[in-house]
Amino acid sequence: MEYGVALVLAFLLAMVLGQVPLFRETSVGKLRASDLVQFVGYSGSLVIGWLGARELARNPPAEWRWLVPFQGLVVPLATLLVITIAYGVLLFALQPFLGKLGMVTYNWVFIAAIVVDSIWLILSWVWKCVPLVAAMESRKIQRGG
């Protein structure tokens, strides 16, 4: 709960402050203060969300017992979401400084990160979750039979 509230607050502050005329009209070179405040706020939201997912994977609430066999997917899935969203968030601070080649490199870095994390997600399913799901099904069959 505390991670969720902190995430929403960071997101809302970044969104609101990014639209305030003082921040939109103030800049240093190519970088506007509104872009910087949005970068910091949205980045903070992503970090808070990822830390919350990590905590959920380690200690799921008692009422979320259904999550236990899938705990191994929580962090890789959260990481995939963070990487995908971070692509746009980082552009708030970096886009003014990226040329054509820089943008191509930036895109390929994120493509590689998404592919690597997708592989991690699949391997987590195969190595961590499938055995737990199979064990649960086996126990259900044994109890029923």
C-alpha positions as CSV (number, residue, x, y, z in Angstrom):
1,M,0.0,0.0,0.0
2,E,2.8,2.5,0.9
3,Y,4.5,1.8,-2.4
4,G,1.3,2.5,-4.3
5,V,0.6,5.8,-2.5
6,A,4.2,7.0,-3.0
7,L,4.1,5.9,-6.7
8,V,0.9,7.9,-7.3
9,L,2.2,10.9,-5.5
10,A,5.4,11.0,-7.4
11,F,3.5,10.6,-10.7
12,L,0.9,13.2,-10.0
13,L,3.5,15.8,-8.8
14,A,5.6,15.2,-11.9
15,M,2.5,15.6,-14.1
16,V,1.2,18.7,-12.4
17,L,4.6,20.5,-12.0
18,G,5.5,19.7,-15.6
19,Q,2.5,21.8,-16.7
20,V,3.2,24.8,-14.4
21,P,4.2,27.8,-16.6
22,L,7.3,28.6,-14.4
23,F,8.7,25.1,-15.2
24,R,7.6,25.2,-18.9
25,E,9.2,28.6,-19.5
26,T,12.5,28.1,-17.6
27,S,15.3,26.3,-19.4
28,V,19.1,25.7,-19.5
29,G,20.1,25.4,-23.1
30,K,17.9,22.9,-24.7
31,L,16.6,21.4,-21.5
32,R,13.4,22.8,-20.0
33,A,12.8,22.6,-16.3
34,S,9.4,21.0,-17.0
35,D,11.1,18.2,-18.8
36,L,13.6,17.7,-16.0
37,V,10.9,17.7,-13.3
38,Q,8.8,15.2,-15.3
39,F,11.9,13.0,-15.8
40,V,12.7,13.0,-12.0
41,G,9.1,12.4,-11.0
42,Y,8.3,9.7,-13.5
43,S,11.7,8.0,-12.9
44,G,10.9,8.1,-9.2
45,S,7.5,6.4,-9.8
46,L,9.2,3.7,-11.9
47,V,11.8,3.0,-9.1
48,I,9.1,3.0,-6.4
49,G,6.9,0.6,-8.5
50,W,9.8,-1.7,-9.2
51,L,10.7,-1.8,-5.5
52,G,7.1,-2.5,-4.6
53,A,7.0,-5.4,-7.0
54,R,10.2,-6.8,-5.5
55,E,8.7,-6.6,-2.1
56,L,5.5,-8.2,-3.3
57,A,7.6,-11.1,-4.8
58,R,9.4,-11.6,-1.5
59,N,6.5,-11.2,0.9
60,P,3.1,-11.5,-0.8
61,P,0.1,-10.6,1.5
62,A,-1.6,-13.6,3.1
63,E,-4.8,-12.9,1.1
64,W,-2.8,-13.2,-2.1
65,R,-2.0,-16.9,-1.7
66,W,-2.8,-17.5,-5.4
67,L,0.4,-15.5,-6.2
68,V,2.8,-17.9,-4.5
69,P,3.5,-20.2,-7.5
70,F,3.9,-17.1,-9.7
71,Q,6.2,-15.1,-7.4
72,G,9.1,-15.8,-9.8
73,L,7.4,-13.8,-12.5
74,V,6.7,-10.6,-10.5
75,V,10.2,-9.0,-10.7
76,P,10.9,-9.9,-14.4
77,L,7.4,-8.7,-15.4
78,A,7.8,-5.5,-13.4
79,T,11.2,-5.0,-14.9
80,L,9.8,-5.4,-18.4
81,L,7.1,-2.8,-17.6
82,V,9.7,-0.4,-16.2
83,I,12.0,-0.8,-19.2
84,T,9.2,-0.2,-21.6
85,I,7.9,2.9,-19.8
86,A,11.5,4.2,-19.1
87,Y,12.0,4.5,-22.8
88,G,9.7,7.5,-22.9
89,V,10.7,8.8,-19.5
90,L,14.4,9.1,-20.2
91,L,13.6,11.0,-23.4
92,F,12.4,13.9,-21.2
93,A,16.0,14.5,-20.2
94,L,18.0,13.0,-23.1
95,Q,16.0,13.9,-26.3
96,P,17.4,17.5,-26.6
97,F,20.9,16.1,-26.6
98,L,20.4,13.1,-28.9
99,G,21.2,13.5,-32.6
100,K,20.1,11.0,-35.2
101,L,22.8,8.5,-34.4
102,G,22.2,9.0,-30.7
103,M,18.5,8.2,-31.1
104,V,19.3,5.1,-33.1
105,T,21.7,3.9,-30.4
106,Y,19.1,4.8,-27.7
107,N,16.4,2.7,-29.5
108,W,18.7,-0.3,-29.9
109,V,19.7,-0.2,-26.2
110,F,16.0,-0.4,-25.2
111,I,15.3,-3.1,-27.8
112,A,18.2,-5.2,-26.4
113,A,17.0,-4.6,-22.8
114,I,13.4,-5.6,-23.6
115,V,14.5,-8.8,-25.4
116,V,16.9,-9.8,-22.6
117,D,14.2,-9.2,-20.0
118,S,11.7,-11.1,-22.0
119,I,14.1,-14.1,-22.0
120,W,14.5,-13.7,-18.2
121,L,10.7,-13.7,-17.9
122,I,10.3,-16.9,-20.0
123,L,13.1,-18.6,-18.1
124,S,11.6,-17.6,-14.8
125,W,8.4,-19.2,-15.8
126,V,10.1,-22.4,-16.9
127,W,12.6,-22.7,-14.0
128,K,10.6,-21.3,-11.1
129,C,6.9,-21.2,-11.7
130,V,6.2,-24.4,-13.7
131,P,7.6,-26.7,-10.9
132,L,5.5,-24.9,-8.3
133,V,2.3,-25.0,-10.4
134,A,2.9,-28.7,-11.2
135,A,3.4,-29.4,-7.5
136,M,0.2,-27.6,-6.6
137,E,-1.7,-29.6,-9.2
138,S,-0.2,-32.8,-8.0
139,R,-1.3,-32.1,-4.4
140,K,-4.8,-31.3,-5.7
141,I,-5.0,-34.6,-7.5
142,Q,-3.6,-36.5,-4.5
143,R,-6.2,-34.9,-2.2
144,G,-9.0,-35.5,-4.6
145,G,-8.1,-39.2,-5.2
